[in-house]
Amino acid sequence: MGIRIAVAGASGYAGGELLRLLAGHPEFDLVAATAHSQAGQRVDAVHPQLTGLDLTFAQTTADVLADADLVFLALPHGESAALAAQLPAGVRVVDLGADHRLADSAAWASYYGGPHAGTWTYGLPELPGQRERIAAATRVASTGCYAATVTLALAPLIAAGAAQPTDVVVVAASGTSGAGRAAKAHLLGSEVMGDLSPYKVGAHQHVPEIKQATGATGLSFTPVLAPMPRGILATVTALPAADTDPRAVLAQAYADSPFVHVLPEGRWPHTAATLGGNSCHLQATVDADSGRLIVVAALDNLGKGAAGQAVQNANLMFGLPETTGLSTWGVAP
């Protein structure tokens, strides 16, 4: 018997991706998957890509999850904290929701509303010193998908003094799975196909998380819904703080990070190259006209932006190599 793993909220897109990764993990044994409206159904009836996985969704209760060594919470924002508080202290938890990411309770109230549940260890291993903190933690708050993309592109530049933190502009396009699996009229195929549309302009909930993780103090963020199921492509620009090569700064920062790839000169990230993997692809340059630093980042919002990132954190929490059960390569075409 390996390490016992349970997934709460396993009927959603991130939950389904977690189940897929866990089913092939050499050290983790998937012992429970819970859902709300889908409770009582077989997993492969809800997630046909998992045909052959002999598991039925249970109701999401602390009693069902309490026997696991680690529980992944893949619940809507605002629903993780109450469930986590009911789990035994000896059960490790990785939360894919936003409930425990922010340190600033005022920022939580402003962007999410309601009481702040407190702050857990932040689950982005590539930040300096964060692998060690995650390995020592019993409660980890995994990153948001946009936050992971932008932070990986920006944080090393600010930390190295290469970029000014006061004037950062981000435009990022994401696939529709980032909005969850609930039926919504604006996410119907007929509405999305052939269309790009901005949303939550000037007020996206990942803004305080990105600022917290990168050290940015002024951030303009415009998210765009793209006509594809999964993937994020972010263009991050900032004023230079020194005469440095941004690509060299990123290459040095991620030299020992198995999942972050600074692409060869002249090759730019695109979402299809990261599909199904746990990698983030980066490229950087200096704008020939404005002099601003430009970093383009791509990742799979359900991989490195959600489920893959969560498994990476869980590996570290159990002293396993962080790449265990994860692929650094995408699926093409």
Contacts in CASP RR format, 6 or more apart in sequence:
PFRMAT RR
TARGET T0000
AUTHOR 0000-0000-0000
METHOD contacts of the structure
MODEL  1
MGIRIAVAGASGYAGGELLRLLAGHPEFDLVAATAHSQAGQRVDAVHPQL
TGLDLTFAQTTADVLADADLVFLALPHGESAALAAQLPAGVRVVDLGADH
RLADSAAWASYYGGPHAGTWTYGLPELPGQRERIAAATRVASTGCYAATV
TLALAPLIAAGAAQPTDVVVVAASGTSGAGRAAKAHLLGSEVMGDLSPYK
VGAHQHVPEIKQATGATGLSFTPVLAPMPRGILATVTALPAADTDPRAVL
AQAYADSPFVHVLPEGRWPHTAATLGGNSCHLQATVDADSGRLIVVAALD
NLGKGAAGQAVQNANLMFGLPETTGLSTWGVAP
1 29 0 8 1.000
2 27 0 8 1.000
2 28 0 8 1.000
2 29 0 8 1.000
3 27 0 8 1.000
3 28 0 8 1.000
3 29 0 8 1.000
3 69 0 8 1.000
3 70 0 8 1.000
3 318 0 8 1.000
4 29 0 8 1.000
4 31 0 8 1.000
4 67 0 8 1.000
4 68 0 8 1.000
4 69 0 8 1.000
4 70 0 8 1.000
5 22 0 8 1.000
5 25 0 8 1.000
5 28 0 8 1.000
5 29 0 8 1.000
5 30 0 8 1.000
5 31 0 8 1.000
5 68 0 8 1.000
5 69 0 8 1.000
5 70 0 8 1.000
5 71 0 8 1.000
5 72 0 8 1.000
5 314 0 8 1.000
6 30 0 8 1.000
6 31 0 8 1.000
6 32 0 8 1.000
6 33 0 8 1.000
6 34 0 8 1.000
6 64 0 8 1.000
6 65 0 8 1.000
6 67 0 8 1.000
6 68 0 8 1.000
6 70 0 8 1.000
6 71 0 8 1.000
6 72 0 8 1.000
7 15 0 8 1.000
7 18 0 8 1.000
7 19 0 8 1.000
7 22 0 8 1.000
7 30 0 8 1.000
7 32 0 8 1.000
7 33 0 8 1.000
7 34 0 8 1.000
7 71 0 8 1.000
7 72 0 8 1.000
7 74 0 8 1.000
8 34 0 8 1.000
8 60 0 8 1.000
8 65 0 8 1.000
8 71 0 8 1.000
8 72 0 8 1.000
8 73 0 8 1.000
8 74 0 8 1.000
8 75 0 8 1.000
8 83 0 8 1.000
9 15 0 8 1.000
9 33 0 8 1.000
9 34 0 8 1.000
9 35 0 8 1.000
9 36 0 8 1.000
9 60 0 8 1.000
9 73 0 8 1.000
9 74 0 8 1.000
9 75 0 8 1.000
10 16 0 8 1.000
10 18 0 8 1.000
10 19 0 8 1.000
10 33 0 8 1.000
10 34 0 8 1.000
10 35 0 8 1.000
10 43 0 8 1.000
10 57 0 8 1.000
10 74 0 8 1.000
11 35 0 8 1.000
11 36 0 8 1.000
11 37 0 8 1.000
11 38 0 8 1.000
11 46 0 8 1.000
11 47 0 8 1.000
11 57 0 8 1.000
11 181 0 8 1.000
12 35 0 8 1.000
12 74 0 8 1.000
12 180 0 8 1.000
12 181 0 8 1.000
13 177 0 8 1.000
13 178 0 8 1.000
13 180 0 8 1.000
13 181 0 8 1.000
13 230 0 8 1.000
13 302 0 8 1.000
14 74 0 8 1.000
14 96 0 8 1.000
14 180 0 8 1.000
14 302 0 8 1.000
14 306 0 8 1.000
14 307 0 8 1.000
15 72 0 8 1.000
15 74 0 8 1.000
15 96 0 8 1.000
15 307 0 8 1.000
16 47 0 8 1.000
16 50 0 8 1.000
16 74 0 8 1.000
16 307 0 8 1.000
17 302 0 8 1.000
17 303 0 8 1.000
17 306 0 8 1.000
17 307 0 8 1.000
17 308 0 8 1.000
18 72 0 8 1.000
18 74 0 8 1.000
18 96 0 8 1.000
18 307 0 8 1.000
18 308 0 8 1.000
18 310 0 8 1.000
18 311 0 8 1.000
19 30 0 8 1.000
19 33 0 8 1.000
19 43 0 8 1.000
19 47 0 8 1.000
19 50 0 8 1.000
19 53 0 8 1.000
19 55 0 8 1.000
20 47 0 8 1.000
20 49 0 8 1.000
20 50 0 8 1.000
20 307 0 8 1.000
21 307 0 8 1.000
21 308 0 8 1.000
21 311 0 8 1.000
21 325 0 8 1.000
21 326 0 8 1.000
22 28 0 8 1.000
22 30 0 8 1.000
22 311 0 8 1.000
23 30 0 8 1.000
23 50 0 8 1.000
23 53 0 8 1.000
24 325 0 8 1.000
25 311 0 8 1.000
25 324 0 8 1.000
25 325 0 8 1.000
26 324 0 8 1.000
26 325 0 8 1.000
27 318 0 8 1.000
27 320 0 8 1.000
27 324 0 8 1.000
28 314 0 8 1.000
30 55 0 8 1.000
31 67 0 8 1.000
31 68 0 8 1.000
32 58 0 8 1.000
32 64 0 8 1.000
32 65 0 8 1.000
32 67 0 8 1.000
32 68 0 8 1.000
33 43 0 8 1.000
33 55 0 8 1.000
33 57 0 8 1.000
33 58 0 8 1.000
34 57 0 8 1.000
34 58 0 8 1.000
34 59 0 8 1.000
34 60 0 8 1.000
34 61 0 8 1.000
34 64 0 8 1.000
34 65 0 8 1.000
35 41 0 8 1.000
35 46 0 8 1.000
35 57 0 8 1.000
35 58 0 8 1.000
35 59 0 8 1.000
35 60 0 8 1.000
36 59 0 8 1.000
36 60 0 8 1.000
38 46 0 8 1.000
38 57 0 8 1.000
39 57 0 8 1.000
39 58 0 8 1.000
39 59 0 8 1.000
39 60 0 8 1.000
40 56 0 8 1.000
40 57 0 8 1.000
40 58 0 8 1.000
41 56 0 8 1.000
41 57 0 8 1.000
42 55 0 8 1.000
42 56 0 8 1.000
42 57 0 8 1.000
43 50 0 8 1.000
43 53 0 8 1.000
43 55 0 8 1.000
43 56 0 8 1.000
43 57 0 8 1.000
44 50 0 8 1.000
44 51 0 8 1.000
44 52 0 8 1.000
44 53 0 8 1.000
46 57 0 8 1.000
47 53 0 8 1.000
58 64 0 8 1.000
60 75 0 8 1.000
60 83 0 8 1.000
62 83 0 8 1.000
62 86 0 8 1.000
62 87 0 8 1.000
65 71 0 8 1.000
65 83 0 8 1.000
65 87 0 8 1.000
65 91 0 8 1.000
66 87 0 8 1.000
66 88 0 8 1.000
66 91 0 8 1.000
68 91 0 8 1.000
69 91 0 8 1.000
69 92 0 8 1.000
69 318 0 8 1.000
70 91 0 8 1.000
70 92 0 8 1.000
70 93 0 8 1.000
70 94 0 8 1.000
70 314 0 8 1.000
70 317 0 8 1.000
70 318 0 8 1.000
71 87 0 8 1.000
71 91 0 8 1.000
71 92 0 8 1.000
71 93 0 8 1.000
71 94 0 8 1.000
72 93 0 8 1.000
72 94 0 8 1.000
72 96 0 8 1.000
72 310 0 8 1.000
72 314 0 8 1.000
73 80 0 8 1.000
73 83 0 8 1.000
73 84 0 8 1.000
73 93 0 8 1.000
73 94 0 8 1.000
73 95 0 8 1.000
73 96 0 8 1.000
73 97 0 8 1.000
74 96 0 8 1.000
74 97 0 8 1.000
74 306 0 8 1.000
74 307 0 8 1.000
74 310 0 8 1.000
75 83 0 8 1.000
75 96 0 8 1.000
75 97 0 8 1.000
76 97 0 8 1.000
77 97 0 8 1.000
77 98 0 8 1.000
77 99 0 8 1.000
77 112 0 8 1.000
77 205 0 8 1.000
78 97 0 8 1.000
78 98 0 8 1.000
78 99 0 8 1.000
78 112 0 8 1.000
78 117 0 8 1.000
79 99 0 8 1.000
80 95 0 8 1.000
80 97 0 8 1.000
80 99 0 8 1.000
80 100 0 8 1.000
80 117 0 8 1.000
81 99 0 8 1.000
81 100 0 8 1.000
81 117 0 8 1.000
81 118 0 8 1.000
84 93 0 8 1.000
84 95 0 8 1.000
84 99 0 8 1.000
84 100 0 8 1.000
84 139 0 8 1.000
87 93 0 8 1.000
89 138 0 8 1.000
90 138 0 8 1.000
92 138 0 8 1.000
92 139 0 8 1.000
92 140 0 8 1.000
92 314 0 8 1.000
92 317 0 8 1.000
92 318 0 8 1.000
93 138 0 8 1.000
93 139 0 8 1.000
93 140 0 8 1.000
94 140 0 8 1.000
94 142 0 8 1.000
94 310 0 8 1.000
94 313 0 8 1.000
94 314 0 8 1.000
94 317 0 8 1.000
95 120 0 8 1.000
95 139 0 8 1.000
95 140 0 8 1.000
95 141 0 8 1.000
95 142 0 8 1.000
96 142 0 8 1.000
96 306 0 8 1.000
96 307 0 8 1.000
96 310 0 8 1.000
97 141 0 8 1.000
97 142 0 8 1.000
97 144 0 8 1.000
98 112 0 8 1.000
98 141 0 8 1.000
98 144 0 8 1.000
98 205 0 8 1.000
98 209 0 8 1.000
99 117 0 8 1.000
99 118 0 8 1.000
99 141 0 8 1.000
100 117 0 8 1.000
100 118 0 8 1.000
100 119 0 8 1.000
100 120 0 8 1.000
100 139 0 8 1.000
100 141 0 8 1.000
101 119 0 8 1.000
101 120 0 8 1.000
101 122 0 8 1.000
101 141 0 8 1.000
101 143 0 8 1.000
101 144 0 8 1.000
101 147 0 8 1.000
101 209 0 8 1.000
101 212 0 8 1.000
102 108 0 8 1.000
102 116 0 8 1.000
102 119 0 8 1.000
102 208 0 8 1.000
102 209 0 8 1.000
102 212 0 8 1.000
103 119 0 8 1.000
103 212 0 8 1.000
104 208 0 8 1.000
104 212 0 8 1.000
105 116 0 8 1.000
105 118 0 8 1.000
107 208 0 8 1.000
107 212 0 8 1.000
108 114 0 8 1.000
108 116 0 8 1.000
108 208 0 8 1.000
109 116 0 8 1.000
110 208 0 8 1.000
111 203 0 8 1.000
111 205 0 8 1.000
111 207 0 8 1.000
111 208 0 8 1.000
112 205 0 8 1.000
119 141 0 8 1.000
120 137 0 8 1.000
120 139 0 8 1.000
120 140 0 8 1.000
120 141 0 8 1.000
121 133 0 8 1.000
121 134 0 8 1.000
121 136 0 8 1.000
121 137 0 8 1.000
121 139 0 8 1.000
121 140 0 8 1.000
121 141 0 8 1.000
122 130 0 8 1.000
122 133 0 8 1.000
122 140 0 8 1.000
122 141 0 8 1.000
122 143 0 8 1.000
122 212 0 8 1.000
122 213 0 8 1.000
123 130 0 8 1.000
123 134 0 8 1.000
123 140 0 8 1.000
123 141 0 8 1.000
123 142 0 8 1.000
123 143 0 8 1.000
123 309 0 8 1.000
123 313 0 8 1.000
124 130 0 8 1.000
124 143 0 8 1.000
124 147 0 8 1.000
124 148 0 8 1.000
124 151 0 8 1.000
124 152 0 8 1.000
124 213 0 8 1.000
124 309 0 8 1.000
125 131 0 8 1.000
125 134 0 8 1.000
125 257 0 8 1.000
125 312 0 8 1.000
125 313 0 8 1.000
125 316 0 8 1.000
125 322 0 8 1.000
126 152 0 8 1.000
126 253 0 8 1.000
126 254 0 8 1.000
126 257 0 8 1.000
126 259 0 8 1.000
126 260 0 8 1.000
127 151 0 8 1.000
127 155 0 8 1.000
127 213 0 8 1.000
128 159 0 8 1.000
131 316 0 8 1.000
131 322 0 8 1.000
134 140 0 8 1.000
134 313 0 8 1.000
134 316 0 8 1.000
134 317 0 8 1.000
135 316 0 8 1.000
135 317 0 8 1.000
135 319 0 8 1.000
137 317 0 8 1.000
138 317 0 8 1.000
140 313 0 8 1.000
140 317 0 8 1.000
142 306 0 8 1.000
142 309 0 8 1.000
142 310 0 8 1.000
142 313 0 8 1.000
143 151 0 8 1.000
143 209 0 8 1.000
143 213 0 8 1.000
143 305 0 8 1.000
143 309 0 8 1.000
144 206 0 8 1.000
144 209 0 8 1.000
144 305 0 8 1.000
144 306 0 8 1.000
145 174 0 8 1.000
145 178 0 8 1.000
145 232 0 8 1.000
145 299 0 8 1.000
145 301 0 8 1.000
145 302 0 8 1.000
145 305 0 8 1.000
145 306 0 8 1.000
146 172 0 8 1.000
146 174 0 8 1.000
146 204 0 8 1.000
146 206 0 8 1.000
146 210 0 8 1.000
146 221 0 8 1.000
146 223 0 8 1.000
146 232 0 8 1.000
146 234 0 8 1.000
147 206 0 8 1.000
147 209 0 8 1.000
147 210 0 8 1.000
147 213 0 8 1.000
148 280 0 8 1.000
148 299 0 8 1.000
148 304 0 8 1.000
148 305 0 8 1.000
148 309 0 8 1.000
149 172 0 8 1.000
149 232 0 8 1.000
149 234 0 8 1.000
149 280 0 8 1.000
149 297 0 8 1.000
149 298 0 8 1.000
149 299 0 8 1.000
149 305 0 8 1.000
150 170 0 8 1.000
150 172 0 8 1.000
150 206 0 8 1.000
150 210 0 8 1.000
150 214 0 8 1.000
150 221 0 8 1.000
150 234 0 8 1.000
150 236 0 8 1.000
150 297 0 8 1.000
151 210 0 8 1.000
151 213 0 8 1.000
151 214 0 8 1.000
152 254 0 8 1.000
152 260 0 8 1.000
152 280 0 8 1.000
152 282 0 8 1.000
152 297 0 8 1.000
152 299 0 8 1.000
153 234 0 8 1.000
153 236 0 8 1.000
153 250 0 8 1.000
153 282 0 8 1.000
153 284 0 8 1.000
153 295 0 8 1.000
153 296 0 8 1.000
153 297 0 8 1.000
154 163 0 8 1.000
154 168 0 8 1.000
154 210 0 8 1.000
154 214 0 8 1.000
154 216 0 8 1.000
154 236 0 8 1.000
154 238 0 8 1.000
154 295 0 8 1.000
155 213 0 8 1.000
155 214 0 8 1.000
155 215 0 8 1.000
156 162 0 8 1.000
156 249 0 8 1.000
156 250 0 8 1.000
156 252 0 8 1.000
156 253 0 8 1.000
156 254 0 8 1.000
157 163 0 8 1.000
157 238 0 8 1.000
157 246 0 8 1.000
157 249 0 8 1.000
157 250 0 8 1.000
157 293 0 8 1.000
157 295 0 8 1.000
158 165 0 8 1.000
158 214 0 8 1.000
158 215 0 8 1.000
158 216 0 8 1.000
158 238 0 8 1.000
159 253 0 8 1.000
160 244 0 8 1.000
160 249 0 8 1.000
160 253 0 8 1.000
161 241 0 8 1.000
161 242 0 8 1.000
161 244 0 8 1.000
162 240 0 8 1.000
162 241 0 8 1.000
162 242 0 8 1.000
162 244 0 8 1.000
162 246 0 8 1.000
162 249 0 8 1.000
162 293 0 8 1.000
163 238 0 8 1.000
163 239 0 8 1.000
163 240 0 8 1.000
163 241 0 8 1.000
163 246 0 8 1.000
163 293 0 8 1.000
164 238 0 8 1.000
164 239 0 8 1.000
164 240 0 8 1.000
164 241 0 8 1.000
165 214 0 8 1.000
165 215 0 8 1.000
165 216 0 8 1.000
165 217 0 8 1.000
165 218 0 8 1.000
165 238 0 8 1.000
166 216 0 8 1.000
166 217 0 8 1.000
166 218 0 8 1.000
166 239 0 8 1.000
167 218 0 8 1.000
167 238 0 8 1.000
167 239 0 8 1.000
168 214 0 8 1.000
168 216 0 8 1.000
168 218 0 8 1.000
168 219 0 8 1.000
168 220 0 8 1.000
168 236 0 8 1.000
168 237 0 8 1.000
168 238 0 8 1.000
169 219 0 8 1.000
169 220 0 8 1.000
169 236 0 8 1.000
169 237 0 8 1.000
169 238 0 8 1.000
170 210 0 8 1.000
170 219 0 8 1.000
170 220 0 8 1.000
170 221 0 8 1.000
170 222 0 8 1.000
170 234 0 8 1.000
170 235 0 8 1.000
170 236 0 8 1.000
170 237 0 8 1.000
171 222 0 8 1.000
171 224 0 8 1.000
171 234 0 8 1.000
171 235 0 8 1.000
172 221 0 8 1.000
172 222 0 8 1.000
172 223 0 8 1.000
172 224 0 8 1.000
172 232 0 8 1.000
172 233 0 8 1.000
172 234 0 8 1.000
172 235 0 8 1.000
173 196 0 8 1.000
173 223 0 8 1.000
173 224 0 8 1.000
173 225 0 8 1.000
173 226 0 8 1.000
173 232 0 8 1.000
173 233 0 8 1.000
173 234 0 8 1.000
174 223 0 8 1.000
174 224 0 8 1.000
174 225 0 8 1.000
174 226 0 8 1.000
174 231 0 8 1.000
174 232 0 8 1.000
174 301 0 8 1.000
175 225 0 8 1.000
175 226 0 8 1.000
175 227 0 8 1.000
175 228 0 8 1.000
175 229 0 8 1.000
175 230 0 8 1.000
175 231 0 8 1.000
175 232 0 8 1.000
175 301 0 8 1.000
176 187 0 8 1.000
176 192 0 8 1.000
176 225 0 8 1.000
176 226 0 8 1.000
176 227 0 8 1.000
176 228 0 8 1.000
176 229 0 8 1.000
177 229 0 8 1.000
177 230 0 8 1.000
177 231 0 8 1.000
177 301 0 8 1.000
177 302 0 8 1.000
178 230 0 8 1.000
178 301 0 8 1.000
178 302 0 8 1.000
179 187 0 8 1.000
179 225 0 8 1.000
185 191 0 8 1.000
186 192 0 8 1.000
192 225 0 8 1.000
192 227 0 8 1.000
193 227 0 8 1.000
194 227 0 8 1.000
195 225 0 8 1.000
195 227 0 8 1.000
196 224 0 8 1.000
196 225 0 8 1.000
196 226 0 8 1.000
196 227 0 8 1.000
197 224 0 8 1.000
197 225 0 8 1.000
198 222 0 8 1.000
198 223 0 8 1.000
198 224 0 8 1.000
198 225 0 8 1.000
199 223 0 8 1.000
199 224 0 8 1.000
199 225 0 8 1.000
200 223 0 8 1.000
201 222 0 8 1.000
201 223 0 8 1.000
202 220 0 8 1.000
202 221 0 8 1.000
202 222 0 8 1.000
204 221 0 8 1.000
204 223 0 8 1.000
206 221 0 8 1.000
207 219 0 8 1.000
207 221 0 8 1.000
210 216 0 8 1.000
210 219 0 8 1.000
210 221 0 8 1.000
211 217 0 8 1.000
211 218 0 8 1.000
211 219 0 8 1.000
216 238 0 8 1.000
226 233 0 8 1.000
228 271 0 8 1.000
230 271 0 8 1.000
230 275 0 8 1.000
230 276 0 8 1.000
230 300 0 8 1.000
230 301 0 8 1.000
230 302 0 8 1.000
231 271 0 8 1.000
231 274 0 8 1.000
231 275 0 8 1.000
231 298 0 8 1.000
231 299 0 8 1.000
231 300 0 8 1.000
231 301 0 8 1.000
231 302 0 8 1.000
232 271 0 8 1.000
232 297 0 8 1.000
232 298 0 8 1.000
232 299 0 8 1.000
232 300 0 8 1.000
232 301 0 8 1.000
232 305 0 8 1.000
233 269 0 8 1.000
233 270 0 8 1.000
233 271 0 8 1.000
233 296 0 8 1.000
233 297 0 8 1.000
233 298 0 8 1.000
234 296 0 8 1.000
234 297 0 8 1.000
234 298 0 8 1.000
235 294 0 8 1.000
235 295 0 8 1.000
235 296 0 8 1.000
236 294 0 8 1.000
236 295 0 8 1.000
236 296 0 8 1.000
236 297 0 8 1.000
237 287 0 8 1.000
237 292 0 8 1.000
237 293 0 8 1.000
237 294 0 8 1.000
237 295 0 8 1.000
238 292 0 8 1.000
238 293 0 8 1.000
239 292 0 8 1.000
239 293 0 8 1.000
240 286 0 8 1.000
240 291 0 8 1.000
240 292 0 8 1.000
240 293 0 8 1.000
246 284 0 8 1.000
246 285 0 8 1.000
246 286 0 8 1.000
246 293 0 8 1.000
246 294 0 8 1.000
246 295 0 8 1.000
247 262 0 8 1.000
247 265 0 8 1.000
247 283 0 8 1.000
247 284 0 8 1.000
247 285 0 8 1.000
249 284 0 8 1.000
250 262 0 8 1.000
250 282 0 8 1.000
250 284 0 8 1.000
250 295 0 8 1.000
251 262 0 8 1.000
254 260 0 8 1.000
254 261 0 8 1.000
254 262 0 8 1.000
254 282 0 8 1.000
258 322 0 8 1.000
258 323 0 8 1.000
258 328 0 8 1.000
259 278 0 8 1.000
259 279 0 8 1.000
259 280 0 8 1.000
259 304 0 8 1.000
259 312 0 8 1.000
259 322 0 8 1.000
259 323 0 8 1.000
259 326 0 8 1.000
259 328 0 8 1.000
260 279 0 8 1.000
260 280 0 8 1.000
260 282 0 8 1.000
261 279 0 8 1.000
261 280 0 8 1.000
261 281 0 8 1.000
261 282 0 8 1.000
261 328 0 8 1.000
262 282 0 8 1.000
262 283 0 8 1.000
262 284 0 8 1.000
263 269 0 8 1.000
263 281 0 8 1.000
263 282 0 8 1.000
263 283 0 8 1.000
266 283 0 8 1.000
267 283 0 8 1.000
268 283 0 8 1.000
268 296 0 8 1.000
269 281 0 8 1.000
269 282 0 8 1.000
269 283 0 8 1.000
269 296 0 8 1.000
269 297 0 8 1.000
269 298 0 8 1.000
270 281 0 8 1.000
270 298 0 8 1.000
271 298 0 8 1.000
271 300 0 8 1.000
272 332 0 8 1.000
272 333 0 8 1.000
273 281 0 8 1.000
273 298 0 8 1.000
273 330 0 8 1.000
273 332 0 8 1.000
274 280 0 8 1.000
274 281 0 8 1.000
274 298 0 8 1.000
274 299 0 8 1.000
274 300 0 8 1.000
274 304 0 8 1.000
274 330 0 8 1.000
275 300 0 8 1.000
275 330 0 8 1.000
275 331 0 8 1.000
275 332 0 8 1.000
276 300 0 8 1.000
276 302 0 8 1.000
276 303 0 8 1.000
276 327 0 8 1.000
276 330 0 8 1.000
276 331 0 8 1.000
277 300 0 8 1.000
277 303 0 8 1.000
277 304 0 8 1.000
277 308 0 8 1.000
277 326 0 8 1.000
277 327 0 8 1.000
277 328 0 8 1.000
277 329 0 8 1.000
277 330 0 8 1.000
277 331 0 8 1.000
278 300 0 8 1.000
278 303 0 8 1.000
278 304 0 8 1.000
278 308 0 8 1.000
278 309 0 8 1.000
278 311 0 8 1.000
278 312 0 8 1.000
278 326 0 8 1.000
278 327 0 8 1.000
278 328 0 8 1.000
279 299 0 8 1.000
279 304 0 8 1.000
279 328 0 8 1.000
279 329 0 8 1.000
279 330 0 8 1.000
280 297 0 8 1.000
280 298 0 8 1.000
280 299 0 8 1.000
280 304 0 8 1.000
281 297 0 8 1.000
281 298 0 8 1.000
281 299 0 8 1.000
282 295 0 8 1.000
282 296 0 8 1.000
282 297 0 8 1.000
283 295 0 8 1.000
283 296 0 8 1.000
284 293 0 8 1.000
284 294 0 8 1.000
284 295 0 8 1.000
284 296 0 8 1.000
285 293 0 8 1.000
285 294 0 8 1.000
286 292 0 8 1.000
286 293 0 8 1.000
286 294 0 8 1.000
287 293 0 8 1.000
287 294 0 8 1.000
299 305 0 8 1.000
300 330 0 8 1.000
302 308 0 8 1.000
303 309 0 8 1.000
308 326 0 8 1.000
311 325 0 8 1.000
311 326 0 8 1.000
312 322 0 8 1.000
312 323 0 8 1.000
312 326 0 8 1.000
315 321 0 8 1.000
315 322 0 8 1.000
315 323 0 8 1.000
315 324 0 8 1.000
315 325 0 8 1.000
315 326 0 8 1.000
316 322 0 8 1.000
END
